Amino acid sequence: MLFTTIAGSLPKPLWLAEPEKLWAPWRLQGEALEEGKRDATILSIKLQEDAGIDIVGDGEQARVHFVHGFLANLDGIDFERKTVMGIRNNRYKAEVPTVTGPIRRKGSVHGMEARAARAHTTHKLKFTLPGPMTIVDTIADAHYGRREDLAMAFAAALNEEAHELQAIGVDVIQFDEPAFNVYMEEVPDWGIACLERAAQGLTATTAVHICYGYGIKANIDWKATLGAEWRHYEQTFPAIARSSIKQVSLECRNSRVPLDLIKLLDGKDVLAGAIDVASNAIETPEEVAATIRDVLAYVAPEKLFPCTNCGLAPMSGPVAYGKLAALAAGAALVRKELSGR
């Protein structure tokens, strides 16, 4: 009950990548880089366990970025052909690779770090993959023409990767879809269908993460324009509730999301963000507990998993892991209250 977990990314060690950057360049090369990625994955698992997290993840230690890390081992993408494009409906711009041919998976993308994580923890293991709609929103297309066709091609590749992760022993496979908070009309039109294709045939627990983004300036500035209530979930949750995806990860801490929208997810597990990713202030266990209690008004405790609002990659290691320790301690407080002990 109230098992804690993370949304996905965590800071990389100083020896592996530049600190406190979202697209942090590697500091190693060649074989040393591959060994560094594996070592960082194992270290991340250990630090999560030490913080008291119940369902641990690889911390996305082997990826420069949660989307482009997956794209690295796919055919049909020209990484030399760069395009500057607007991301999340032009919230910010980025230089991205270009799709120039059919999307196909060359082979394992994240098998190395999944095996390293699985070999070094007895905890339940969670692994994150970018969702099809979010990938399409983070890459240029010079081949497919229609966003939904490109998304479905990525969904097929994601499904192959997810089945490999499941065979390695991953317990929870989460698809990250921040684009679901931007293109609300497209979500029921084709976004859910592509998400279902990505998760097709999986027996591992499936999850979708929908948040308001990393704690970077572009996202913070965007949030300031959203008014007193952030009601994006109201448009997407009903479609997700009808899907086969088992868990939904959402943003709660220091957000203006009306928590009663969680009622639209009746029947789903809720991964409630109780850690703010836009502030370096480490929450107290009591603050985490207060967020959990607020969410418990709308979801049963056995279906609630305290989590982080989003990834913690742009933060310093001490801040990020301090926040995870607070998450675990806050969940323990509420767990003790519920058990009457």
Order of alpha helices (4+ residues) and beta strands (2+ residues): alpha-beta-alpha-beta-beta-alpha-beta-alpha-beta-alpha-beta-alpha-beta-alpha-alpha-beta-beta-alpha-beta-alpha
